[in-house]
């Protein structure tokens, strides 16, 4: 993990300047992300780091919920 922050709002999805495409954004727990992507053995260390950062930031552990596509600006 390179950086962590509490996500409190999200604007419209930007266009990727390299491809000209706007990619879908998915809201998922760290555990769900590990399940979706084939990150191999490094995933366990990344997940530990995510939970360590969550603790430092005072963010509660995410509860399991259906994955949600974020389609527009959102505020929490």
ABEGO torsion letter per residue (X at the ends): XABBBBBABBBBBBBBAAAGBBBBBBBBBAAAAAAABBAEAAAAAAAAAAAAAAAAAGBBBBBBBBBBBBABBBBX
